[in-house]
Amino acid sequence: MDIYNLINQKGGVGKTASTISLGGAMADAGERVLLIDLDPQGHLTDALGVAESPEEATLSRAILGEWQGHPRDLVVAYREHLHVLPTALDMFLLDRGLYMSQGREHRLARVLQNLTDDYDVCLIDCPPSLGATTDAALIAARHRPGHRGGLIVPVEAEDSSIRALRLLLRQVGTLCQVMDVDIQVLGLLPSRLDLRDGLMTTSVLQALHDLGSPPVLAEIRKRKEVREAWRAKVPVTEYAPDSEVAQWFRELAKAVRA
């Protein structure tokens, strides 16, 4: 199972919607996809109409070693090739629990190792923070022999996105150095783009392209189908398969899996 993070400590950048529709595009291509809601706010869980995990058996408790069951028992089969590991209320406590735990950075990776033969791809919707939970997600998406993985960074075309990106890259670099791992930033995903906003949007978008590394993987522009799919609680690739935005996510899936 290849593990990718959709990650940005800056909220409101289209991270959850991108996780869902990228997963839908990959599932449509025949891959077995697991979506993980690691955000305590539970937007992915809610957006797909999936029930939260019962309090006695949750991903947070599995990560902290407080629940000894198989993580497969936490997974919800949303579609044939698209499964979800939902959040629960105790996800708000995971950061604190991890800070008090030994080997905290590797705990999520160890849980997911039990699912490695069940899926081709795992997409983690990360929390909008740079805490211990995010560190655990970063380690889970590290380069591993025989597996692909890395970070996909949804961004908005506004000035604050550049600073947020620098903070994230600094955290990734520090973690790689301290933990002696290789975490690859696959690229940026400008989303919710509205070119009608004029120079403010186009100038920041150009600045993101000019970075060169990490590259821009795709551009997801504002389209009504994204909002409608969210309301319908399905990926946009299912809600409007012939739409322009669905095709953008299919192209993104190809770029990530190339």
N, C-alpha and C positions, 0 to 999 in steps of 0.2 A: 504494500500500500504506500503510495506516494502522498506526502503530507505538505499542504500549502496553507499558509496563513494569509487571510485578508486582514490587513493590519494598518491602523493609524490611530495614534493616541488622540487625534483631533476628531471630535464627534461631528455628526451631520454631514459626512462626506460620501454617503451612499454605500457604505461598507456592507451592510446587511443585504440590501437589495442586489448588490453585485455578487455576493456569496451565493444567494439563492439562484439567480439566473445563470451564473457561470456553472453552478452545479447542475442546473437543468439542461444546459447545453451539453455538458459532458455526459450526462445520463442519456440524452437523446442520441449521442454518438455510440452508445452501447457500453459505456463504462459503468462499473459499480461504484456509486458515489456515496460517501458519508459526509453529511454536513454536521458540524459541531457548534453548538451555541455556547460559547465560553464567556459571553457578555452577561453580567448579572441583570442587566435591564431586560434581557430575554426577547429582544426584538425579532430575532430569527424564529424562535419558537412560536411567538404570537403571530408572526406574518404568515406562517404556514398552517396555522390553526391546529398545532400540535399541543397536546396537554403537557404541562410541566411534569418532571419526574416526581414520583411520590417521595415524601420527605425521608423515608427510611432507606431509600436506594437512589442515590444521586451521583452525578459525575463528580461533584465536589467531594463527597464522602469517599468515593473510589480513589480519587487523587490523594487524599489525606490518609488513606489506609483505614478508614473507619467503616467501610463496607467491603466485604470480601467476595461478593458475587462476581460473576463474569460480566464484563462491560457489555457483552452482547445483549444482556437482559435489560439494559438501559435504552437500547436503540428502538426507534419507532420506524416502521416501514411506511414511509409517506407515499412512494411510488415504487414500482417494481425494481428500478435501478437507482432510486434516490431515497436514501434513508436519513434519519435525523436523530442525533443525540441531543435531546433538549436540555435546557437549563432548569434550574429550580431556585427557590428563594434563598437557599443556603449558599448560592454562588457569591452572594455579597460578602460572605465570611471567608472565602477561599484565600484571598490575599493574606489576611491575618494568620490563618492556619498554616499557610506555606512558610511564612516568615519564622514560625516556631518549629518547622520540620527540617530534618536532615535531608540532604540531597533533593531539595525542593525543585531545583531546575529540571531534574530528570523525571519527576513524578508523573506528569502527563504522558510523557513518552513511554513510560513503562506500562501505563494503562492501555495506551493505543497499540502497543506491541501485541496484545492479545487479539486484536482485530485485523492484523496485517494480512491475513489470508482471505478475509471476508470481502475486501473492497480493493478496487484499483486505485481510487483517489479519495483522499480526505481533505475537505476544505474547512478550516477553522475560522469562524467569525470571532475575532479577538475583541477584548474589552477596550474601550477608549481610554487607556491609561498605560503607563509604563511601569507597572508594579510587578510583583512576584508572579502573578498569573500570566502576564504577558511574557515574562522571561521563560516560564515553563512551555508556553506555546512556541516561542522562538526555538528552544532546544528541540521540541518535537519536530519542527520543520527543517532541522539541520540536514546537511548532506550526509547520507549514509550509503555505504557500498551497496550497489544493486538497486538503489531507490533514488527517485528524483524528489525534489521538494524545494521550498524556498518561500519568499515573501512577495505578495502582490499588494501594492500600496494604493488604495483608492485616495484620490485627492480632489479638492475643489480648485477651480481656477480663481483663486484669490491670494493676495499677498501673504497672508498668514500661513498658507500651505507650505511655502518654501522653508520657513523657520521650523514648522512642525516636522517636515521631512528631515531637516538637519538633526534635530533632536533624536528622531527615531534611528537614523543611521549611526549616530554616536552611540546610542544604547546597543545597537547590534554589534558595532565594532568592539565595544568594551566587553560584551558577553563572549564574543568569539575569542578574544584574547585571554580572558580569565578562565574560560571553560575549555579552551583549546579545541574549538569546533569550527566548522565552516558553515555559515548561514548565508545563503545567496539571496540577494534582493533581485528578483526576476525583473521587476519593472514597476512603473507607475500606471495608474488607471484613472485618468481624469474623468470624472463622472458628473452627472447633473449639469452638463455644459449648456449654456444658453448664449449663443453668439450674438443675440440681440442686445446683450449687456454691453457690447461694444469693446472699446479699447481695454477696459479693466480685465475682461475675460481673455481677449486675444493676446494681450501682452504677457499675462501670467502663463497662458498655455504655451506661448512661444518660449518663455523662460524654462518651462519644464522640459520641452523638447531640446533646448540648448544645453541642458545638463549633460546629455549624452549618456551618462551612466549614473543611476539606473535609467534605462530607456523607457519611453512611453510605449506600453504594450497595445493600447487601443484607446479610443475616445468614445465615451458614452454620453450622448447629448440628451437633453431633456426631451422626453416624449410622453404623451399622455398614456401610452400603453404600460409604461412602468408603474405609474400610480394606479391604473386600473387593475393591473396584475396583483399589486400589493393588496388592494381591497378585496380581490377575488381569492387571495391566499394561495396563489400558484406562481411558479416562475413565469417570466414574460415569454419564454420560449414555448411554454404550453398555452398561455393565454392568447398570445398573438404570434403564432409560429411564422407567419409570412411577413411580419413587420420588419422595418428597418432596424429597430433596436434588438430584436431577436437575432438578426444576422450579425450584428456587432458582437453579441455575446458568443455566437458560434465561432467567429473569427478569433475572439479572445481565447476561447478554449483551445483552438488549434495552436495559437501562439504559445500558450502555457505548456501544452503537451508535445510541442515540436521537439 
